[in-house]
Amino acid sequence: MSRVIKQWPWLILGLAVVIALLAPLLPTQDPYYQNLLVRNLAPSAQHWLGTDSFGRDVLARLVAGTRLTLLVAVAATGIAFFGGVGLGLLGCLAGGVTRTVIYAGFDMILTMPAILLSLALMVALGVGTGSVILAVGIAFMPLFAYVTRAIHERESAAGYVTAARVIGVSPLTIAWRHVLPNAIGTLLTQIAIVMPRAITTESVLSFFGMGIAPDVPTWGRIIATAAGFAEQAPLSLLFPVLALALTTLSLSLVGTRLRDTLDPLSKQLAAGA
């Protein structure tokens, strides 16, 4: 029993992934069907989690929204990760003007809040799932780039990196074999931070009508819809908030555990404790 309790973050994330993959096959009601005669109902045998302000089944919308919410979060975080780490490492390896230009661009991105930058990018890219993913991914690239730069500078000062340079190992090989493996734990923690922020940013974009289509359910869209009727139907707001909170908390805990397992510095600190 204690083992199950310790593994609950993995169980919640696993459940979310399973629901996302099997959403079309699950025996839920039509998440788009509206019946204004049953608006804001409490949970019942017919509607297990109640209905929203349009009479739509909350459970069905949560199940359908899990797929799109996780898709946006994972894809946007992937773009931010590969773009931020790739460009950040390129700047560190090239140095000089290239490094200055790359990180000046990241500085410009950071001057605007992620939501405002995403809104500006959505105006240029247009409304749609792909545009949301790209806009959110670009907005969070600097977070990975600056972590990459800090890790590169830390590892570059290490003795084994200096020895590798002396024997003629190329900077690219040093980065691939030494810098990136030691960055895994820190970057995993950063992923756990960015993913819930990506979900939140997507929900704000949808609220302003600049994200995914308003009728398409995501956790953020469900919360935004239910927030205006919190007094009449508090449970229709509670359930999506719990889904979002538990998922983001699980991501943070899993990221921390993976960092402790994979990060060489964390292992050294644990051994010395």
N, C-alpha and C positions, 0 to 999 in steps of 0.2 A: 504493500500500500504506500509506504514511504517513497519507494522508487517511482511510483506513478505520480505522486505529488511533486517530486523533483522534476519530472519530465513534462509537467503540464504545459509549459510554453511550446514545446515541440508538438504536443498533442493538439493544441489549438491551431497552430500553423498548419499542421497536417490536415486537420478537419477543414480549414479554410481552403486549402489546395484541392482537397477531394470534392468539396462542394463546387468550387469553380470549374473543375473538370467535368463533373457529372451534372451540373445544373440543368441542362436540357432534359436529362433522363429522370430527374427526381419528380415524384408525384405531387407537385404543387399546383396551385391554381395559376391562371393566366395573370402575370404581373402587370399587364397593361389594361386589364378589364376594369372598367369603372362602373360603379353602382351608387349613385348619389343617395339612394334610400338607406344605405348602410354606412354612412360616413362616420368616422371616428368611433367605431365600436371597440369595446373592450375585448380581450381574448375570449374565444368561445370554441365550441366543438367544430364549428364550420370555419372559423378564422382563428387559428391557434395563437397568433400574436396580434390579433385585432385588425382593424382597417385604418387607412389614412383619411385625409380630408376629401379625397375623391372616391372613397369607397373601395379602394384597391387593397388587396390582401398584403399585409405587411411582410409576412413570412415569404410569400412568393417573390416580393420585390427585393427582400434581403438576399435570397438565394440567387436571383438573377443578377443582382448588383455585385455579388461577390466576384463573379467572373470578370466583369469590366473594371471594377475597382483594383483588383490585383493585377490585371493586365496593364493598366495605366501606371500603377506604382512600380511594378517590376521593369517594364519597358523604359519608363522615364529614368529610373535609377540606373538602369543599364547604360543608357545614353550618357548620363552624367558621369558614371564611373569610367567608362572607356574613353570618353572625350576628355574628362578632367585629368585622369591618370596619364593618358597618352600624350596630350598636349603639355601637361605639366612636366612629365619626364623628358619630353623632347626639348623643352626650354632649358631644363637643368643640364642636359647633356650637351646641347649646342652652345649655351652660354651667350655672352655678348649681347648683340642687338636682338637676336632671336628670342632670347630669354626675356629681355626687356619688353619686347612687343607683345609676346604671349601673355605675360603676367600683367601688363598694362591693360590688355583686353579683359582679363579676369577682374582687375580692379574696377573697370568701368561697369561690368556686370554687377559687381557687389554694391555699387553706389545706389542701385535701385532694389527695393524689396522684391523677393521672388515673385510675389503675386502681381505687382505692377509690371515687372519685366515680362512675365508670362502673358499678361493682358496685351502689352504692346506687341509681342510676337504673334499673338493670336489675331490681332488686327491685320498683320502682314500675311500670315499663313492661311487665315480663314478658319471657320468652325469645322470641327471634326475630331475623331478620336486620334488620328495620326498627328494632327496639328497640336493637340493637347500634350501628347507624349513628347513631341520634339520641343515644344516651348518649355515644359516643366523640366525636361532633361537639361536643356541649355542653362536654365536659371540656376541649377544646382551644380553645374560643372566646377565652379571655383572652389567649392567645399572640398572636392577630391583633389583638385590641383594644388591647393595650399598644403594639404596633408602630405601629398606626394613630395612637394618641395622640402618640407620639414624633415621627412624621413630620409630623402636623398642627402640632405646636408648632414644629418646625424650619422648615416652610414658611411658617408664619404670621409668622415674624420676618424673612422675606425681603423685599427692597425691592419686588419686583413685586407681592407680595400687598398690601403697604401702599398702593401706588399704586392697585391695583384697589379697595381699600376707599374711598380718597379720591374716586374718580370715581363711587362709588355702586353698585359691583357687589355683588350679594347674597352672603352667606356660603356659601349652597348652591352657587351658580355658581362661586365661588372654589374650593370643595372639589372640584367635579366637573372643572373645567378645569385647575386648577393642582396641587392637593394629590394627588389620586389618580394622575394620570399620573407624578408624581415618586415615587410609592410602589410602582410596579409591580415594580421590581427587588427591593426589600426584601421585598415580600409574596411574590414567587415563591420567594425563598430560604426564607422561612418555610414555604411550602407543602412544599418539599422536606424540611424538618425534620419537619413534622407527619405527613406521609404514612407514613413508616416507623414512627413512634411509634403511629400509628393501627393499623397492622398488628399491632404487638406487643401493644397493649392488647386488641385483639380476641382474640388467641391466649390471653392470660391469662384473659379472661372465659370463653372456651370451656373452658379447663382446669378452671375452678371449676364448670362446668356451668351458667353463667349467660349464655352467649353463644348462638352458633348451635348447632343440634343436634349432639350429639357424633359422630354418624356422617357428618356432612357434611364433606367434606375442604376445609380451608383450609391454607395453608402453616404457620400457627401450630399448628393442630391436628395436622398431620402431624409436625411437630417434637416436639410434646408427647408424641405416641404413641411415637415412635422413641427419645426420650431415655431411657426406662426399659430399653431393650435396646441401648444404645450399644456394649456389649462384644460381644454376640453378633452384631449386625448394624450395624457402624459406618457402612456406606455408605448404609443407609436413613435415617440421620440426616444424613449429609454432603450428600446431594443437595438436600434442601429447605433446609438452611442456606445452601448456595451460592446457590440461587435467591433466597432472601431477601436475602442479603448483596449480591449483584451488583445486584439491583433497587434496594435502598436506596442503594447507592453511586452507581448511575447517576442516580437522582433527585437526589442532592446535587450531582453534577457538572453535570447539565443545569440545575438551578436556579441554580448559580453562573454558568454561561455566559450564561443568559438575563438574569441581573441585570447582568452586564458589558455586555450588548448594549443593554438597554432602560433601565437606570437612568441618568438624566442626570448624577447626581453621579459615577458610575463613569466615564462618558465624559469628564467634565471632568478627573478625576484622571489618566486615561490620556493625555489630550492634553497635560497639563502635565508628564508624566513625561519 
